[in-house]
């Protein structure tokens, strides 16, 4: 499969000024949506674990790690869903 590099979209979770993580906006809607769904479910699992912890079970570092991981997963999912919406419009036209 040949990738059209003009369709590569930097993820908002990239650190610094040079994007390292990119998604392929030319992928099919279903592929983008499934990838977003995986990240949403992973973030949901992290947040569920956090919500069900007993008070004092996690220290400050644990809470920061949970929050950072959930934020990155949700940012990726939002980027993927935006690309999936574009793909759905593209596929509806084509």
C-alpha positions in Angstrom: 0.0 0.0 0.0 1.4 3.4 -1.0 0.9 6.2 1.5 0.2 9.7 0.3 2.4 11.7 2.7 0.2 14.8 2.1 -2.5 13.0 4.1 -0.3 12.6 7.2 -1.8 14.5 10.1 0.3 15.3 13.2 -1.2 14.1 16.5 -1.9 16.9 19.0 -0.1 14.8 21.6 3.3 15.5 19.9 5.9 17.1 22.1 8.1 19.8 20.7 7.8 21.6 17.4 8.6 18.7 15.1 5.7 16.2 14.8 6.9 12.7 15.3 3.5 10.9 15.6 1.3 11.1 12.6 -1.9 9.5 11.5 -2.8 8.6 7.9 -5.8 10.7 7.0 -6.3 8.7 3.8 -7.2 5.5 5.8 -10.8 4.2 5.6 -13.3 5.5 8.1 -13.7 2.2 9.8 -10.0 1.8 10.4 -9.7 5.3 11.9 -12.8 4.8 14.0 -11.6 1.4 15.3 -8.3 3.0 16.3 -10.0 5.8 18.1 -12.3 3.3 19.8 -9.3 1.4 21.1 -7.8 4.5 22.7 -11.2 5.6 24.2 -11.6 2.2 25.8 -8.0 2.3 27.1 -8.6 5.7 28.6 -11.9 4.6 30.1 -10.2 1.6 31.7 -7.5 3.8 33.2 -10.1 6.3 34.6 -12.3 3.4 35.9 -9.3 2.0 37.8 -8.6 5.5 39.2 -12.2 6.0 40.2 -12.4 2.7 42.0 -9.2 3.0 44.0 -9.5 3.4 47.7 -8.4 6.7 49.1 -4.7 6.7 49.8 -4.1 3.7 47.5 -2.3 5.8 45.0 0.3 8.5 45.6 0.7 11.8 43.8 3.0 10.3 41.1 0.4 7.6 40.4 -2.3 10.2 39.9 -0.1 12.2 37.6 0.8 9.1 35.5 -2.9 8.1 35.2 -3.9 11.7 34.2 -1.0 11.9 31.6 -1.8 8.6 30.1 -5.5 9.3 29.9 -4.9 12.8 28.4 -2.7 11.3 25.7 -5.1 8.6 24.8 -8.0 11.0 24.7 -6.1 13.5 22.5 -5.2 10.7 20.1 -8.8 9.5 20.0 -10.1 13.0 19.3 -7.5 13.4 16.4 -8.6 10.0 15.0 -12.3 10.8 15.3 -11.7 14.1 13.4 -9.9 12.2 10.6 -12.7 9.5 10.7 -15.3 12.2 10.1 -13.4 13.5 7.1 -13.0 10.0 5.8 -16.8 9.4 6.2 -17.5 12.5 4.1 -14.9 11.4 1.6 -16.4 7.9 1.4 -20.0 9.2 1.1 -19.0 11.3 -1.9 -16.8 8.7 -3.6 
